[in-house]
Amino acid sequence: ASRVVEFPIEAGNYRALNAVDGKVLYLSVPVEGVIASDEIGGEDANPKNSLHAFTFASRKSEPFIEAIRDFTLSPDGSKIAWRVKDEILVAG
């Protein structure tokens, strides 16, 4: 059995790949200039990253959470925490 699976998604900037039960979560990060709209040294007040979920069974990627800064999973993958603006949200 092959352990390599092609993700049929468009070329882009992706980071923070995390495997969970039957899925891979990843951030899609927009391409921006050297100096972002938030000026040097600060964080963007309106994050543009999108969290996507690629499902192995359907072989499709769907947006999961829009406009987030970043996310993290609990060690067992049962909970997720993400930042939107100045808030930290938790689900699971």
N, C-alpha and C positions, 0 to 999 in steps of 0.2 A: 504494500500500500504506500502511496506517495504521501509525504508529509508536506509537500509544497503545494500551495493553493494560490492561484492567480486571483487578484482582486480586480474585477472588471470596473474600475473607476477611472475617471479622467486624470490626466497628469496634473499635479498641483503640489502644494506644500502641505505635508502631513506630519504630525508628530504625536507622541504619547499613545502609541499603540498598546492596548491592553486586552488580553484574551479573557473572556468570561464564558459561561455555559453556552456553547453553540454560536458565539458571536465574537467579533473583535470591535472594540470601541476605539475611535481615533479622532483627533482634532484636525479639522481642515482650517488652515491658516491662510488668510488672503495675502497676496503679494502687495507690499507697500513700498514706498520710497524709503530712502535712508533716514529722513527725518519725518516721523509720523505726525499726525495732527495734534498729538498730545504734547508736543515739544520734547526736547531732550531731557531724559531723566525721570519722566513721569509715566504713569500708566494711562492708557486710553480710557476716557470716561464712558465710552460706548464701544465695548469689545465687539469684534467682528468674527471671532472664531466660532466654528460650529462643531458640535460633537455629533459624530455619525456612528451608526451601528451597522456593521456588515454581518449578515446572517449567513452561515454556511449552508443551511438547508435550502434557502431560496436563492442563494448566490446573488443577493441584492444588498445595496447599501442605502440606508434611509437616514435622513436627518433625525437626530434624537433630542438634542437641546441646542437652540440657536442663541447667538450673541453671548457667549461665555468667555471668560478669561482662561480658565484651566479647570481640570478636574482630577480627582484621585479616587481610587477604589479601596475598599477595605481589603485586608489580606486574603480573605476567602472569596472576594468578589461579590458578596451579597449586598453591599451598600456602596453608594456613590455620593461623593461630595463635590460640589462645583461652585465656582465664584461667578457672580453676575454683578457687575459694578462693585459696590461695597458690601454685598451680601454673600454669605456662604450658606448654601442650601444642601440638605442631606435627604436622600431617599433610599429606600430599600427595606 
